[in-house]
């Protein structure tokens, strides 16, 4: 089993080495003051692990060299000798068990989080809450944490991703008004339930996309969706749910809501964790044939109570 399924198999060894070096660097950060250079190096390295970027093999080498240089300047060798531990071995990801599946989930989500937030990385680097979690998340992969502890960290990652997205200062006024409108319809008993559906779900299921009064959509593949019921990005889905909960004075877990969620790449996992972390319960997943973690995703579905469509 490969921890990093790739479109270009030649990149696999370099990608695995890069992941190992990033985890080792995060361990060193436990005993030193993390500076801007270390954090920038960490985020840049994570971003190119994201499977949507798929860089040429040559892109990895300078990144790995930079990580090695930064970690050595922060006492890498001394750290591992003084703590009597071995540098991280990426083979820890390759066991067919729940802990390995959760570690792969966390690494994939961290990579996606770093990649998606690249346009506002300067804000990310100055936000202690978010940067601290990048280090915490990576460090958790080097130890022998139980599946229970890893699952807890995965949900923390979901909340860290929400904070990271909020740093972009997206305009959320429109989604607030949509949430208030749907809340009024529920209160007036015009609607009983709401379905939020990802755009590529219909494509996978070979079904027509049905635009109805109780269904909202998200995803760039639904450009013809009615503006009043198309939330656009995953971040807007999260904000809609939070606004709806406030308007109805209900916890998210009790909202009359279900989500049909497409799994098309590893980066789709980070939004899934955010939805779970804010309390969404009724999540139905649709796995694309190209989803790279099909072999181990059964462990994740079981752990977090995800359902098949």
C-alpha positions in Angstrom: 0.0 0.0 0.0 1.3 3.4 -0.9 0.8 6.2 1.6 0.8 8.8 -1.2 -1.1 7.6 -4.3 0.1 9.7 -7.2 -0.6 10.5 -10.8 3.1 10.2 -11.4 4.6 7.2 -9.7 8.1 8.5 -10.2 7.4 11.2 -7.6 6.4 8.6 -4.9 9.8 8.1 -3.2 10.6 11.9 -3.2 7.1 12.7 -1.9 7.5 10.1 0.9 11.0 11.6 1.8 9.5 15.1 1.8 6.8 14.0 4.2 9.3 12.4 6.5 11.5 15.4 6.5 8.5 17.7 7.3 7.5 15.5 10.3 11.1 15.4 11.5 11.2 19.2 11.3 8.0 19.5 13.3 9.6 17.4 16.0 12.6 19.6 16.3 10.2 22.6 16.7 9.1 21.0 20.1 12.4 22.1 21.6 13.2 25.4 19.8 11.5 28.7 19.1 9.8 28.4 15.7 10.8 31.4 13.6 9.2 32.7 10.3 11.7 30.8 8.2 10.9 27.5 9.8 7.1 28.0 9.4 7.4 29.2 5.8 9.5 26.1 5.0 7.0 23.8 6.7 4.0 25.3 4.8 5.7 25.4 1.4 6.7 21.7 1.8 3.2 20.7 2.9 1.6 22.5 0.0 3.5 20.5 -2.7 2.4 17.3 -1.0 -1.2 18.1 -1.9 -2.2 15.7 -4.6 -4.0 18.4 -6.7 -0.7 20.2 -7.4 1.3 17.1 -8.6 4.6 18.9 -9.4 7.4 17.5 -11.5 9.9 15.4 -9.6 12.5 18.1 -9.8 10.3 20.4 -7.7 10.8 18.2 -4.7 14.6 18.2 -4.5 15.1 21.9 -3.7 12.3 21.8 -1.2 13.8 18.8 0.6 17.2 20.4 0.6 15.8 23.6 2.1 14.0 21.6 4.8 17.3 19.8 5.6 19.2 23.1 5.8 16.6 24.7 8.1 16.3 21.7 10.4 20.1 21.4 10.8 20.3 25.1 11.6 17.9 24.4 14.5 19.8 21.5 16.0 18.2 18.6 14.2 20.9 16.0 15.0 21.2 17.1 18.6 17.5 16.9 19.1 17.1 13.3 18.1 20.3 12.3 20.0 19.2 14.1 23.2 15.7 12.6 23.0 17.0 9.1 22.2 14.5 8.6 19.3 14.9 7.8 15.6 13.9 10.1 12.8 10.4 9.4 11.4 10.1 6.5 9.0 7.3 6.9 6.4 6.6 3.2 6.5 4.6 3.9 9.6 1.9 5.1 7.2 1.7 1.9 5.3 0.1 -0.5 7.7 -3.5 -1.6 6.8 -5.0 -0.5 10.1 -7.0 2.4 11.6 -4.1 4.3 13.0 -2.3 4.4 9.7 -5.5 5.4 7.9 -5.9 8.3 10.4 -2.3 9.4 10.0 -2.7 9.4 6.2 -5.9 11.4 6.7 -4.2 14.0 8.9 -1.2 14.4 6.6 -3.4 14.7 3.5 -5.7 17.3 5.2 -2.7 19.3 6.5 -1.2 19.4 3.0 -4.5 20.5 1.5 -4.9 23.2 4.2 -1.4 24.6 3.4 -2.0 24.5 -0.4 -5.5 26.1 -0.3 -4.4 28.9 2.0 -1.3 29.7 -0.1 -2.8 33.0 -1.5 -3.1 34.4 2.1 -0.1 32.6 3.6 1.3 35.8 5.1 -1.7 36.0 7.3 -1.5 32.3 8.1 2.1 32.6 9.3 1.3 35.4 11.7 -1.7 33.5 13.2 -0.4 31.5 16.2 -3.5 29.4 16.5 -3.2 28.0 12.9 0.6 27.7 12.8 0.8 25.9 16.1 -1.7 23.4 14.8 0.4 22.7 11.7 3.3 21.7 14.0 1.0 19.8 16.4 -0.6 17.9 13.6 2.6 16.8 12.0 4.2 15.9 15.3 1.3 13.6 16.1 2.3 11.5 13.1 5.7 10.6 14.5 4.5 9.0 17.7 2.5 6.0 18.8 -0.8 7.7 19.5 -3.9 5.6 19.7 -6.5 5.7 17.0 -8.8 7.5 19.5 -6.2 10.2 20.0 -5.5 10.5 16.3 -9.2 10.9 15.6 -9.4 13.7 18.2 -6.5 15.5 16.5 -8.2 15.0 13.1 -11.3 16.9 14.4 -9.0 19.6 15.9 -7.6 19.9 12.4 -11.1 20.6 11.0 -11.4 23.5 13.4 -8.0 24.8 12.6 -8.9 24.7 8.9 -12.0 26.7 9.6 -9.8 29.4 11.3 -7.4 29.2 8.4 -10.2 29.9 5.9 -11.6 32.7 7.9 -8.2 34.5 7.6 -9.0 35.0 3.9 -11.7 37.5 4.8 -14.2 36.1 2.2 -17.4 38.1 1.8 -20.0 36.0 3.7 -23.0 38.4 3.7 -24.8 36.5 0.9 -24.5 33.1 2.6 -25.8 34.7 5.8 -28.9 36.0 4.0 -29.4 32.5 2.5 -29.2 30.9 5.9 -31.7 33.3 7.4 -34.1 32.7 4.5 -33.9 28.9 4.9 -34.3 29.2 8.6 -37.5 31.2 8.1 -38.8 28.5 5.7 -38.2 25.8 8.3 -39.8 27.8 11.1 -42.9 28.4 8.8 -43.0 24.7 8.0 -42.4 25.4 4.3 -39.4 23.0 4.5 -38.8 20.0 6.7 -35.2 19.1 5.8 -32.3 20.6 3.8 -29.9 18.8 1.6 -26.5 20.2 0.6 -25.1 18.4 -2.3 -21.6 18.6 -3.9 -21.5 19.3 -7.6 -19.6 16.2 -8.8 -21.9 13.8 -6.9 -24.4 13.7 -9.7 -21.5 13.1 -12.2 -20.3 10.1 -10.2 -23.9 8.6 -9.8 -24.8 9.4 -13.4 -27.9 11.3 -12.2 -29.2 14.6 -13.3 -28.7 17.5 -10.8 -32.1 18.3 -9.5 -32.5 21.9 -8.3 -35.4 21.9 -5.7 -36.6 24.2 -2.9 -35.0 22.0 -0.2 -31.6 21.5 -1.9 -28.5 23.7 -1.9 -25.4 22.9 -3.9 -21.7 23.7 -3.8 -18.7 23.1 -6.0 -17.4 24.8 -9.2 -18.8 22.0 -11.4 -22.3 23.4 -11.0 -22.0 26.7 -12.8 -25.6 26.5 -14.0 -27.0 26.2 -10.5 -29.5 28.9 -9.4 -27.6 31.7 -7.6 -30.0 31.7 -4.7 -29.3 28.1 -3.8 -25.7 27.6 -4.8 -23.3 28.2 -2.0 -20.1 28.1 -4.1 -17.1 27.0 -2.0 -16.8 24.6 0.8 -16.1 27.4 3.2 -19.5 28.9 2.4 -21.1 25.6 3.2 -19.6 25.7 6.7 -20.7 29.3 7.3 -24.2 28.5 6.0 -24.5 25.7 8.5 -23.2 27.9 11.4 -25.6 30.7 10.5 -28.5 28.3 10.1 -27.8 26.9 13.6 -27.8 30.4 15.1 -31.0 31.4 13.3 -32.8 28.3 14.4 -31.3 28.4 17.9 -30.2 24.8 17.6 -26.8 23.0 17.9 -25.4 22.0 14.5 -25.9 18.3 15.4 -29.7 18.8 15.6 -30.2 20.7 12.4 -32.6 19.1 9.9 -29.8 18.8 7.5 -27.9 16.2 5.4 -24.9 16.5 3.2 -24.1 14.5 0.1 -20.3 14.9 0.0 -18.0 14.1 -3.0 -14.6 12.5 -2.3 -12.6 13.3 -5.4 -9.1 14.0 -4.1 -7.2 14.0 -0.8 -7.8 17.8 -0.5 -11.6 17.1 -0.2 -10.8 15.5 3.2 -9.9 18.7 5.0 -13.4 20.2 4.4 -14.9 16.9 5.5 -13.1 17.2 8.8 -14.3 20.7 9.2 -17.9 19.6 8.7 -17.4 16.9 11.3 -15.7 19.2 13.7 -18.5 21.7 13.8 -21.0 18.9 14.6 -22.6 17.8 11.3 -23.9 14.3 11.7 -25.7 13.3 8.5 -22.9 13.1 6.0 -23.3 10.7 3.0 -20.1 10.3 1.0 -19.7 9.5 -2.7 -16.2 8.2 -3.6 -14.9 9.2 -7.1 -13.1 6.4 -8.9 -10.1 8.7 -8.7 -10.2 9.1 -5.0 -6.6 8.0 -3.9 -7.4 6.6 -0.5 -10.1 4.1 -1.3 -8.2 1.2 0.3 -8.1 2.6 3.8 -11.1 5.0 3.8 -13.4 2.3 5.3 -11.6 2.9 8.6 -12.4 6.6 8.4 -16.1 6.0 7.6 -16.4 3.7 10.5 -14.6 6.0 13.0 -16.7 9.1 12.1 -20.0 7.6 11.3 -20.0 8.5 7.6 -22.6 6.9 5.4 -22.6 5.7 1.8 -25.1 7.2 -0.6 
